Amino acid sequence: MLVVTLPSVVFLPLVEFQRYFWIASVVTFVVGDSITTGLLGRHGLEEQEVGYTRRVCGAEPTMVCAFLTRIIAFAAVGSLYVAVAEYGIGVQYKVVAISTLTLPLILASGGLAATMLNSYGIIRARRTFD
């Protein structure tokens, strides 16, 4: 989280880009990561050993279960964002305010990384079987 938070605070206009960060987080975290995680089992691959998706859905999660776990995580992070950004809970602390503004960027970055790693694993598995 710190790797994404520090550069984004220095280089990005966080407030102006919030809509784009949330769109990117939905595309990469909810859609991209869910689809590629759901496809892992079809190629003989397993979900990573640690993480909530494996605990909830098992080693080879279905597409539906992968989507549900991502939507639950997205809703949890979104509710934290709404509590701070909309209702002003904890805004008096600069660290809380800045961290809240980086939440969608952190989700988008994590979703992109997970989607890329899952895609790489799927591509390697397909090449091995062909």
C-alpha positions, 0 to 999 in steps of 0.5 A, a space after each residue: 500500500 505504501 508503494 502506491 500511496 507515496 508516489 500518488 500523493 506526490 505526483 497525482 491530483 487525487 481529488 480530480 481523478 477519483 472518478 477515473 480511479 474508481 472506474 479503473 478499480 472496477 475494471 481491473 479489480 472486480 472484472 479483470 481479476 474475477 474473470 482471470 481467477 475464475 479461469 484458473 481452474 479451467 487450465 489446471 491452475 490453483 488460486 494462491 495459497 493465501 487470501 480470502 478467495 481461496 478460503 471462501 471458494 477453494 483452490 479452484 474457484 468458480 467464476 461466480 464465487 470469484 466475482 462475489 468475493 471481489 464484490 464483497 471486498 470492493 463494497 467493504 473498501 467502498 464503504 470505508 471511502 464513503 464513511 471518510 469522503 462523504 460523511 467526514 469520519 476521520 477527515 481531521 487527520 491528514 493521513 486518513 484523508 490522503 489514504 482514503 483518496 488513494 483507496 481506489 488507486 490501490 484497488 486498481 493497482 492490485 487488480 491490475 497486478 492480479 489480472 496480469 499474474 493470472 493471465 500470465 499463468 493461464 498463457 503459460 498453462 495453455 502453451 504447456 498443454 499445446 
